[in-house]
């Protein structure tokens, strides 16, 4: 398996995770943000605005889904994948 195939599959996997995370965050933004609460103070300060303002979580979720869809759409199978 060549690097091009591995890179495409890795990017596709990242896209799938982004889309899934975005859908979950869009469906229940407060619960999703609270799931990430905890840890070092700097992290808590980063997450707090999303817990206090669920619409921010939803905006980020829509952007995340869009980026995931864009990334997935750019992954094309190479002709070499079909020759063995």
N, C-alpha and C positions, 0 to 999 in steps of 0.2 A: 504494500500500500504506500503510495507516494505522499509527500507532504501536502500537496494541493488537496487531495481527498481528505486527509486528516484535518486540515485547516477548515475546509468547508463543513465537515461534520461537526467540528467544535463550534464554529460560528452558528450553525443551525441549532445546536443544543443550547447555546447561550440565548438565542432568539426564543426558543420554546420556553425556557425558564422566565425570561422577561415577560413574555405574553401571559403566561400562567400567573406570575406574581402580580402583574397589572390587573388581571381579571379579578383575582381574590381581593386586592386592595380596593378596586372599584366597587365591589359588591358590599364590603363591610369595612370602610376605611378606619373607623375608630378601633375596632378589634385588631385589625392588621397592624396599625401603628403601635398599639399597646403590646403586641407580641414582641416587638423589637425594643421595648423599653427595658432599661436596666443596663448594667455595665458601668464603665468609667463615666465620670461626670461630663466629660466633653461629649461623649456619645449621647448621654441623656439630654444634654442641651441641644444637640442636633435633632433628636427625635421629638422633643416636646412640642414644637410648633405644629407638627403633623397630628399629634394627639389632641391638641387644643383646637385645631382647625381642620376638621376632616375634609373640607373641600380642597385643601392643599394636597392631601393624600390622593384625592380623586384626580386632580389635575396631573399630578406626577404619574398616576396610574395610566391615564390616557396617553401621556407622552411615552411612557414605558412600553405600552402595547404598540403604539405607532412605530417606535424605534425597532421593537422586536419584529414586527411585520416587515419593515423595510429591510432589516438585516437578513431575515429568512428569504425574502424575495430575491436577494442578490446572490444566493447560493445556487449555482447551476451544476448539475452533474457533468463531469468531464467525459468525453468520449472514451478515454482510457479505462474508465470504470467498467465498461461493457465488453472489454476484450481481455480474455484470459485463456 
